[in-house]
Amino acid sequence: KWRILVGHIERISLGKSLKAIFSGITIAIFTPNRVGEYGGRIFHLQKADRIDAALLTIVGSYAQLVVTLVTGILATVFFLPKHVGLGPVTPIQYNLIGLLMIGVCVLLVVLFLNTRLLTTVINWLPIPQKYQHYAEVFQYHNSTTLWKVFLASLGRYMIFTFQFFLLLKLFTVEISYLNSMMMISMTYFVMTAIPTFAITELGVRGSIAVYFIGMLSTNVKSIFMASSMLWLINLAVPALIGVVFIFQLRFFRKSD
């Protein structure tokens, strides 16, 4: 996904893009909300403008955020009436709220597929002239490319959630696939609103997973173990691999 986005400003090999991703995860471990991941990637680029590369990296992160928000909102629409109840809201009112939330989901996707609108918005802001050209980054890719990025983000999300489901089964948590997808989506949805360091995310994610999945299973210890194992597989291990590539980062470039 990242390779597709930065390919407009610098063509890189699959191997180099993997090195950049691993390096980014390593640096992300020590930064809030993994913001260091951007730096870990762009410093592997040899010629491209690093601010352009950072902005394109943010576009990729935004795609992942949209997927998380959309799946989380849809899970919430089904989660609330089944496990929390409607309270003072009538079924008709709740249906209208549900339709509104689905409309929000559609809007989020449409806005991502039209990132060039950001260029127009940024050009309205009082930004110094020498920085205004960076707004053009959001016009580099057409809707077809952005669809590929969005689908790649959706594929990544599906892999992560299915991994979680398999780990729950491995640790003998009795829960159906559909119910687990709903609760896992709620877990990721809430996680987006909590600022954390990746290194402390283990406990936060585990607690949130226990809260939601614990509504359907009393095997709290196994739920926390499954969440912890997922963190180790997708963050800790790649971060260790990335240590090898950190020493290849080009923080400074030689002037021509």
N, C-alpha and C positions, 0 to 999 in steps of 0.2 A: 504494500500500500504506500509506504513512504517512498519507495523507489519510483513508483509511478508519478508521485507528486513532484519530487525534486528533479525528475528526468527532464523537465522543461528547462532547467537552468544548468544542470550538469548530469551527463549520463554516467551511471555507475553500474558496476557488475553486481550480480546477486551476492557474491561472496563479500564484497565491500559493504553492501547494504546490511548484510547480517552482522558484520563486525560493528557497524554503526549502531544497530539496534541493541546488541549486547552491551556495548559501551554505555549507551543511554540508560539502560536498566541499572547498570552498576552505579552511575552517578545519581540516578533517581532515588536510590535507596536512602540517600542522606539529605534529600531536599523535600520541602513540603509539597504535598500533592504531586510529586514526581516531576516538578518543573525542570529539574536538572537533566531530564531525559532529552530535552531539546538540544542542550549544549553538547551532550555526549554524542549526538548524531552529527550535528552540523560541523563539528571540528574534524570529521573524517573527510569532508569535502575539500578538494584541492583548489578549485578555481571559482566556484559559485559564490555570489555575495551571501554572506552568512545571515544577514537580516532577512533577505528574501527566503533563504532556506528555513529559517526559524518560523517565518510566517506560513510557509507551505506545510511545515510540520504541525503547526497549530491547526491548519485546515484538516489534516488527518485526525488529530485529536478531537476536533469538533465533530467529525463524522462518527467517531466512537461514542462521544457523549450523546449525540442524537439517538443512536441505537439504544443506548442505556436508558435514556429518558423515555423514548417511545415504548420500549418493552416494559419499563417500570410503570408508566402511566396505565398501560393496558392491563398489567397485572393488578394494579390498584383498583381498577374498575371492577375486576372480578373478585378481588380479595376482600374488599370492605363489606359487601352484603353477606358474604358467606361466613366470614370469621369475626367481624366486628358488629355487623348489623347496620341498619339504616338510621336508627335513632329517630329524630323528629322529621326526617326527610321521607316523603311519600315515594312509593315506587315510580310514579310518573315523573316526579322531580328528579329522582336519581337517574332515570333513563335519559332525561334531558341533560343532566350533568355529564353522564357517560358519553353522550353524543358530542358535547362540547369538548371533552377531553380527547376524544378521537379526532375532532377537528384540529386541536392543538398538535396532535401527533402528525397529522398531514401537513400542517403549516411548518413544523420543524424540518421535515424532510424536504419540502419545497424550498425553504430558505437555504438549506444546505446545497441543493442542486442549483441555486442561483447566487453563489457566493460573490459574483461580480457586482451584486447590489451593494456589497460592502465598499467597493471602490467609490461609488457615488456618495454613500454616507460619509466616508472618510474625507472626501474632497470638500464636503460642506464644513468640516471642522477647521478651526484656526491653527493648522499645522504649518511649521516653517517650510518654505518652498523647497529647501534641499532634501526634505524627507517625504515630500508628497509623491514622488515616483514609486515609493514602496507600496502605495495603495494599488498599483497596477498588478501586483502579485495575484490578487484575487480574480483577475480576468484571464489568467494563464490557461485555465482548463475549462473545457466546455462541459455540458451536462452529461455527455456520454462518458467522459473520463471520471467525472464526479460520481456517476452511477457505479462505476467499477470500484471506486474507493469506498462508497457506501456499502456495496455488497460484500467487499472484503472485510469491512468492519462488522457487518452482520455475521459473516462466516466466523470471524474471530470470536464474537460473542457466543455463537452457538457452540463452538468448541469448548470455551471456558465453562459454559453452563452444563454441557454434557459431561465434561470432566468431573464437575462437582457432583452430578447425579451418580456417576460411576463410583466415586469415592464414598458417597453416602451408602451405596449398596455394599461396597467393600467393607465398610465399618458397621454393617448390619443395621442400618437405619431403614425401617420399613415405611416406605413412602412411594406413591405412584409417580410415574414420570411427569404427568401433567401438573400434579400438585407441587412436585419439586421444582419444576420450571417456574411456576407462579411465585413460590417463596424465594427462590434464588434470584429471580428478577427483582423482587422487592428488596432483597438484601443489597444488590448492586445499586438499585435506585437510591436507597437511603445513604449508601456509601458516598455517592457523588456530592452530597450536601455536607459531609463531615471532613474538615481539613485535617489531614494526617501526614505524618512522615511514613514512607513505605516500610521503614524498619519497625514502626509501631502499628502498622496496619494489621498485623497478624492478630493482635488481641481485639482490635476494634471490629474487624470483619467477623471474627469468630463470635463475638458477643451478639452482633446483629443477626448472624445466621442462626444462632441458638434461639434468639427471640422469635424469629419468623418460622423457621422450620420446627422449632420446639412446640409450636401450636398443633403440629400434626404428629409429633413423635416425642416420647418421653426420654429417648436415648440421647440426653444432652451431651454427655461425654463424647459419644461417637460423632455427633454433629460438629462439635468443636474440633475434633481430630481430623475430620474430613476437610473442614475449612482450612485448618493449619497445613495439611498436606498439599492442598491446592496452592496455597501461598508459597510453599517450598518449591513446588514443581515449576510454577510460572513466574516466580520472582527471584527467590533466593538462588536457585541453581543457575538461571541465566545471568544473574548478577556476578556470580563467581566466575562464570565463563568470560564475562565482559572484562574482568580484571586483566586478563591477558592482553586485551586490545586497547586498554586505557593508555598504555605506553606508546601506542602508535598515533595518538591524537596530535593534530597539528594546531597548536594554540596560536602560533605566530607564523606568518608567511613571509618568505623572503621577497623583498621588493624587486621588481624587474629593473 
